[in-house]
């Protein structure tokens, strides 16, 4: 076995307020996000959106300290993984590839080439696979491999999803148990799993396995928890005119309050690091909804970050992947047909105060129609209202 590398894939986010505008531009300049019939409109549109929304997005990031912690936490995870692999007798370099901010995936690949890596494990930091998260990064990597023949010397393998890993499941169960045990009677706490949503069309029309993987993941965690607490799975961060996976988090919280639930223990099931959708959307928005609905106790399970059990399981994943048959980019789940994929940056559309993208995508089907209206000269007021 030659020199070994591990590439951790994540979304990225602005680290300071000055980064917000260029971050948004990178997001919307990506033709994978907004497919326009006239390619030369891509960058002008990205400029329009990023400039019109930068101030509001900066205000949103100010609420969580002035920037996204996702790079810092991902670097900590990479360092901890490298140390754990070394402890197990495996020398490996770890790399971080972000989709929309530094260090970009392209930068990580350049470093991997420079370091002479011969064996590479590609590990997305998304436990459950979706065409909009892991799939997006895999498509980018596949493109880079096609464009650069020198990458063919790197023997890579992909880990598409890993939500059923025993170490990950056990770590999640441990964190939930710690929060439940803060209650006077731990058995009365309602375990509330909040997963990031995707449009129903992703699942029903494009064959995205995300929903079934999320549901299976919740079942595994509750079995590992080994307690009789009631639990709910709901989906957060919906946006736009299309139907999303249900129940919606805000609706489910209000329904539980109506049933007399007084103690919620909220679990961010689809996130392995803190970012704006845990720190702002859950901790601020959903907490406020719960309090207004009459729920007296609102506890939030922390993201895994560098939880020892999680890091240990990541190291085992890497070692097992190196000893298993290769999985290529072409082997991972692909949608059955093309669907419009757009960014999950709800604040960029002026719809809620959420300012960071998870998994980088969102289905805003109506947006393309508005763009076409704008191009035909009939829709500028609609577009301005949306932005």
N, C-alpha and C positions, 0 to 999 in steps of 0.2 A: 504493500500500500504506500502510495506517495504522500506528499504533503496534503494534509486534510484541512478543509475549511468548512465553516457552518455559516450560511447566509440567513439571517433573521429578517423577515419581511414585515413591514408595518406601514402605517399610513403617513406619519409625519404630521407636523403642525408648527405654526409660528411660535418661536421661542420668546419673542418680545413684540411689543406693539408695532414697531417699525416693520416687522416681517409680515404683518397681516395682509397688506395690499399685494405684495408680490406673491405671497402664498395663494391668495385668491386668484390672481392672474394665472399661476401655474395650473390651478385646479380647472379653471374654465377654458384654458387654452388647449386642453387635452381633447383631441377629437374622439377619444373613446367615451368622453362624458357627454358632449353635445355634438351630435353628428349633423352637420349643416350641408345642405345641397350645394352650397358655394364655398369651397374650402378657404378662400381668401377672407371670408367674414370671420373666421375663427378667432384670430387675435384681436381684431377690433371689438368683437363681442366680449371677449375676456377682459379687455381694457375697460369697457363700459360697465360691466358687472363689478369688477374689482374696485373701480373708483367710486361707484355709487354706493357700495356696501362697506367700504373699508372702515369708515368712522363708527358705524354701528357694531361691526365685528370687533373693533378695538375695545369698545365699551364692554362687550361681552367677555372678552379675554381679561379685561381689568377686574372683573368679578372673581376670577380665579387666580389672581396674582400677577397678571400682565402677560401671560403667555402659556403655551401648552407645555406640560411636563413630560410629554410622550417620548421625546428624544432622550432626555436624562434617564428616565426609567428603563427604556429599551437598552441603553448603554449599560446600565447596571445589570440588567438581565443577561446581556451578552458576556459581561465580565464574570458574573457568577457561573454561567454555563461553562466558560473556558476553564475556570478554576475547578469545577466539579469534574470535568472531563480529565483534567490533569491528575486529579486525585485518583481517578479510576484507571490511570495509566495510559490515557490517550492524549497525545499532543495534537491540538487543533487550534487554528486561528478562527476567531469569530468576527463576523461582518454584519453591518446593518444596512438594509436597503429600504429607504422610504419612497413612497410614491410621489408625494407632492412637496416635500421640503427636504432640507439637508439632514443627513447625507442621502442623496438620491440613489436609487437602485443602480443607475448607470455608474455613479461614483464607486459604489461597492464592487461592481464587476471589474472596473479598472484596477482597483486595489487587489482583487483576487488574481487578476492576470499578472500584475506586477510582482506579487508575492510568490508566483509560481505554484499556485495551488493545483493539485492534480486530482484530488477527490473532494467533491463538494456535496454537502447536504443542504437542501433548500427547505427551510422550516418557517412557514408563515406563523405569525403570532395571532392567528385567528383559530380558536379551537374547532369551530364548525366551518365547513366549507360553504362558500357562496360564490356564485359567478361574479358577484360585485366586489368581493374582497380578495380572497386568495386567487380566485380565477383571474381577476384583473392583473395582479402582479405576475402570475404565471404567463399570461398572454404577452406582457411586456418582455419578460425574460426570453420567451420563445422567439420574439422578434429580434432581440439582441443577438441570440445564438445564430439566427439565420443571416444576420447582417455581418457578423464577424467570424470568418472561418477559423481564426486562431482559437476560438473558444471550444472548438471540437476536441481539442486535446484534454479538456477537463471532463472527467467522468463524474457526472452529477446524478443525483437522485432526489426526488421530490417527496415530501410528506404532505399529502393534500389536506387531511384533517386528523385530529387526534383527541377529540372530545371524550372518547371512551377510555382513554388511558387511565389505568388504576391510580397512578400517582396524582394526576390532575384531579380526578374525581374525589380522591381522599382529601386533597388539600382544600378543595371547595367545601367539602362537608365539614372539615375542621374549622374553617373560618365561620361558617354558618353556626356551628355549635357554640363558638365563642360568643357570638352576638346573642343567641338565644339564652345563654347562661347568664346574661346580664339582667334578664327579666326576673321579677319576683317569683313567677311560676313559668319556667321555660316551656312547659307544654302548651301554654296558651298563645304563644307567639305564632302569627301566621307568616309562613315563609313565602315571600313574594318574589318570584323570578321575573326580572325585567330584561328581555332580550331585545337587541336591536331589530327593528322590523325590516321587512322587504315587501315590495308589492306582490300581491297574489299572483300576478302574471308571471313573475319569475319562477314560481313553483309550478303552476298549472300549465304554463305554455312553454317555458324554457327548460323545465326539468331540473330546476335548482333543488338540491337535496337539503338546503338549509333548514327548513321547517322540521323535517323528520329528524335531523341530527340534533336540533335544539330540544325537541320533545324527548328523544331518547336520552340526551344528556341530563335533563332534569330528572327523569326516572332513575338514572344511575346514581345521581347525587343524593336523592332522597333515600334510596336503598342504603347507600353508604352512611348516611346520617343516622339511620336506624332509630328514628323517633316517630312518634305518632302525630306530629304537628300537621295541621292542614296546610296546603300549599296551593299557589296559583302561578300559572305562567301567562305573562302578557307581553306585548310588544310595544316598544317606545319609538319615538322619532319619526312618526309617519308624516307625510307631507304630500301636497298635490291633489289632483282631482281623481286619482285612481284608488282602487281598493287595496288596502294593505292587510297583512296578516293580523288577525284579531284573536283575543280581545286587545284593545288598546290600553296601554298602561294607565292613562288618566281615568278612563272609564272604569277599569277594573278596580282601581283604588276607591272610587266613589261607590261602586256596587258593594264592595266589602264593608265600607263604612255603614251603608244602609242595612247590611246584615248584622251589624253590631260588633264587627271586629274592631278592637281598640289598640292592638299591638301588631305592627308590621315590621318584619325583618326583610329588608329589600336586598336582593342578590343581583348584581350586574352580571348576568350569566354569559354574555358574549364578549366580555372585555377582560384582558389579563393585565392591564395597567390603568392607572388613573388618567383620565383626560377630561375634556370638557363635558362629555355626556354623563360621566359619573359625578364630577365635582360641581357641575352647574345644573344640568338637566334633572338628575336624580336628587342631589343634595339640596337644591334650591327650589326648582319648579315643582317636582312631585312631592317634596316635603310640604310645600305650601298648600298644594291640592289636598293632601291628606289631613293637614291641620284644619283647613276650612271645612272638610267633610266630617270632622269630629273624631278623627283617629288621634288618640292621646300619645302613643309612643311610636316613633318612626326611627328605626335603627337601620343603618346601611352597612352591609357586609363589605369590607374593603376589597379592592382588586388584588389579585395574586401578587403582582409586582415581583419581588424576589423571595417569595415564600420557599423555604428550603425543600419542601416536598415537591413543589412545582419544578424547581430548578433540577432536582434530582431526576425527576421523570423526563424532563427535556433531555438531559444527558443520556438517559437510557434510550430515548427515542433515536438520538443521533447514532449511538453505537449499534442499535438494532438495524437502522437504515443502512449503515455501512456494510453490514453482514448479510443483507437481504438482496433479492433481485432488484435491479434498478427500476425506478418509475420515472418516465420521461414527461416533459411538459405535455406532449401529445396524448399521454395516457390519462391525464386527469379529467375530471368531469367537465364537459362542455355543454352549453345550452343546445337544445334541439333545434332552435331557430333563433334568428336575430331578434333581440328586443332592444328598446331604447334604454340606455343606462346613463344616469345622470348623477351629479354629486349629492352627497348626503349632508350638505352644508345648509341647514334650514335657515340660519340667520342671513345667508347670502341672498335669500329670496324675500327677506323681510317677513317671515312667517312666525318665527319664535326666537327667543334669545339663545338658541343653541348655536355655537360658533365653530365647532370643529367637526370634521368629517370622520366618520368611522368607516372603515372599510372603503371609503372614497366614492360611493355611488348612491344614486337615488333615481327612481323612475318618475320623471316629471313629464308625462306623456303630453300634456297640454302645452308645454313650453315650445315644442317644435312648431306646433300650429301657430302660436303667437309670433314666432320668428318669421314664419312664412307670410303671415299677415303683414308684419312690419316690412318685409321685403317687397310686398305688393303695394305698399303705401296705404294700407287700411287699418293697421294695428298699433300705431305708436302709443296711443293712450293706454291700451291694454298692457303693453310691455312696461311702460313707466310705472303703472300701478303694481305690476308684479314685482318689480325691483324695489 
